[in-house]
């Protein structure tokens, strides 16, 4: 059961990630993406700190680590908000499958994993299954995606997210920060939120932000704060200490499957036989990835 628990938790994480794309797309386009993420991070971090107050006296290296983790994650979400203004959610979701490959590459560069053809092959297998699901069994829609500014921008966001997944483990392995998922989640959210808020506060965009903020934005911000910030980041920190970066990031492939299952249950999309093949390949690939021993340095 202890070995199974991180995988079950990451399935919950994947469901939260799947819900974040449509919610993020609901924000008023005129709102500053940077300030949205900063407020979201600060609220989630302060909420965690109120539940369990944490000491603020840490080494400069520890605070630098928390700040970098917060900026990496914040940068990913800022890029997602901006990219959604230029590209369709399907396009960004298709690009999102590059995340595990970037995480695998970064973990190899940092000496955390060795290259393994079986592992790379399994990542490619589950990526292919995820593409079938994302395209709703119409791969022509994926191949016809026009690569534009939003797609290029979001590719950078995936690299930042892969950096977060990898450095979360790397900084604890190097004892730069304590192996405490709660503290890492809380302090990286607060540090990242403060740093992200500075540019908008200095340029005086706060008044324009308040003027354009409406009730729908409030509900979307509340959801993203409580679930896809506070809860999902905490889950990610716990599992980052137990799973290899490539395995951790590979759970991003589960998000489109969970989204598809929700659509099928709600009658929003029709069943296609190819879905069954894709789901079986996805689950089988994950089973093999979970059983596979990571080649570590």
N, C-alpha and C positions, 0 to 999 in steps of 0.2 A: 504493500500500500504506500509506504513512503516514496518509493520510486515512481509510482503512478501519479501521485498527487501533483507534482509540477506540470505534468502533461494535461491533467484535468483543469488545472488553474489556467493554463495557456489557452485552452478551448474557450473558457469564459472571456479571456483577454481578446481572443479573435472575434467573438461575438460583439464585444464593445467596440472594437476597431471597425467592424462592418457597419455599425450604426452611426459612426462618426461622419462618414462621407455625406449622406443626405442631410444630416443635421447641420454640418458646416456650410453646406451649399445654401441653407435657408437664411443666413445672415444678410442684412442689408448691405449691398455692394459698396456703399459709400463709407462704411465703417473702416477704421484703420485696422488692418490685420495684425499688425505688431501690438497695438494696444489691446486688442481682443485677447490675444494669447497671453500677454502680460497680466491682465486682470484675472484671467482664468487660472494661471499658474499661482498668482499671489493668493487668491481666495482658497484654492485647494491646499496650498502649503500652510497657510495660516490656520485653516480648519484642522489639519493634522497636528499642528503645533499646539492648538488649544486642547485637543483630545489628550495628547501626551507631550507636555512641554519638554523641550530638548535643550541641553547646554549649547551655548553659542560660542564658547571658547574652543577653537580648533586651530590647528596649524595653518600656516599660509598655503601649504601644499593641499591640505584637505579642502579649504575654501575654494582654491583654484579649481580643484577637481569637481566640486559641487557646481561651481559656476559654469565650467565647460559642459558638464552633463546637461545642465538646465538650458544652456544656449543651443546645444545640439538638438535637443528635443523641441525647444521653442522654435528654432529655425525651421525645423521640419513642418510644424503646424502653420507657421506664417506662410511658408511657401505653398502649402496645400490650399490655404484660404485664397491666396492670390492666383494660383494656377486654376482654381475652380471658376474664376471670372473669365478665363480665356479658353478653357477646355471642358469637355463633357466629363462627368464622373467616371464613365466607362473607360475613357482614355487614361485617366489617372490611375484607376484601379488596375488596368493592364500593366502600366509602368511599375506599379507597386510590387509586382512579382520579382523585380530585380533586387529587392532588399536583401533576401538571404544570400544571394551571390556576392553582393558588396560586403556583407558581414563576414562571409567565409574568406574573402580576399583580405579584409582588414585583420581578421584573426590570424591569418597566415603571416602577414607582414609583421604583426606584433609578437609572433612566436607562440601563439596560443594553440594553434592547430597546424597539422601537416596536411599537405594536399593528398587527397585520396580519390582515385577514379570512381570507386563505388559510391562514395558520398556525393561527389559532383554529379554522377549519373542519377542518383536518387533525387537530388534537388531539381535536376532538369525534368525528371518524370513527374514530380508533383507540380512543377511549374506548368507543364503541358496540360495536366488535368485541370489546373486552376484557370488556364486560358480558355478551355472548352466551356467551363462553367461561366466565366466572365462574359464570353461572347454569346451566351445562351445557345450553345451548340451551333453557332454560325461563325466559323473561323474567318469567313470572308469579311465580317465586320471589324475584326482585329487587324487583318492585313490591309484594310482600306483606311485605317486611321491615318490622318494627315498629321505629320510631325510639325508642331508649331511652337510658339513661345511658351505656352502653358506646359506642354509636354517636356520641353527642355528644362524648364524651371523645376518641375516636379522630380525630374531625375536627380537633380541636386538635393532635393528634399529627402529622397530615398537614401542617398549617401550619408546625409546627416543622421537619419534614423539608424542606419547600420552602425555608424560611429557610436551612437548612444548605447546600442545593444552590446557592442564589443567593449567599449571603455568602462561600462558598468562593472563588468567582470575584471577587466585589466587593473583598474584602480584599487579594487579590493584585494586582488592577488598580490599587488605591490605594496599593500598595507598603507596606501596613501589615505584611504578612508576606511572606517570600520565596516565590517561585514554585517551591517544592520540595515535591512531593506527599508524599514520604517523611517529611520533617520535620513538615509540617502534620498528617499522619495521626497520627504518634507523639505530638507535643506536645498536640494537641487531645484525644486519648484520655486522656493522663495528666492534663491540666488538668481536663477534664470529670469523669474518674473521681474525682479527689481532692475536687472540690467536691460531687459527688453523694453521696460517702460520709459527709460531715460530719454531716448530720442524724441518720442512724442511729447513728453512733458516739457522738454527744452524748446521744441518748435511751436508749442502752444496749440496743439491739435485737440486738446482735451475738450474744449467747448464745442467744436464741430462734432466730436464723437458723441457727446451727450445729446446734442440737438437731433442727431440722426438715429439714436438708439430708441427702439420701440419694444412693445411687449413680446413680440415674437422673438426678438433678439435676446430678451431676458430669459425666456424659457430655454432657448438653444444654449445660451451661456451657462445656465444652471445645470443642464444635462451634461454638457461637455466638462464642466468643472467637477461635478460629483462622480461621474462614471468614467468618461474617457480621459480624465486627468488623474483625479485622486485614486480611484480604484484600479484602473488599468496600469498606471505607473507603478503602484505598489506591488501588484501581481508580477509585473515585469522585473522589478528589483529582486523579489524573492526567487523567481525562477532563474534569473541571471546567475545566481550563485550555485545552481544545481545542473544547468544545461549548457552545452557548448553554444557559442554565439551563432553558429550556422543553424543548429537545431532550434534555438530560441527564435531566430528570425524566420525560420521556415513556417512557423505558425501563422505568419501573415497569409499563407496560402489557404488556411482554413476559413478566413473571413468571407471570401466569395461563396464558398459552399454553404455556410450558415445563412448568408443573405439569400441564396437561391432557395434553400429549404423554407425560409420564412415566407418568401414570395409564393411558393407552391402551396403552403398551408393556407395562405390568405387568398388564394385563387387569383393572384396577380400575374401569373405566367403559366403557360401550358407545359405539361410534362412531355419530355422528349426522351427517347430510349438512350440517346448518347449521354444523357445526364448520369445514368446508372454506371456506365463505363467510367466516366470521369470521376465520380464519387468513389467507386471501388479502387481506381488507380491512386487517387489521392490518399485514401485511408491505408491502402497497402503500402504505399511509399512511406507514409509516416510511421507505420509499424516497423518497417525495416530501418528507417532512420533512427527511431528510438532504441532499437536493439543493437544498432551498429556501434561499435566501440570507437570513440573519437580518437584520431591519431594526434596526440598532444606532443609538444616539444618539452 
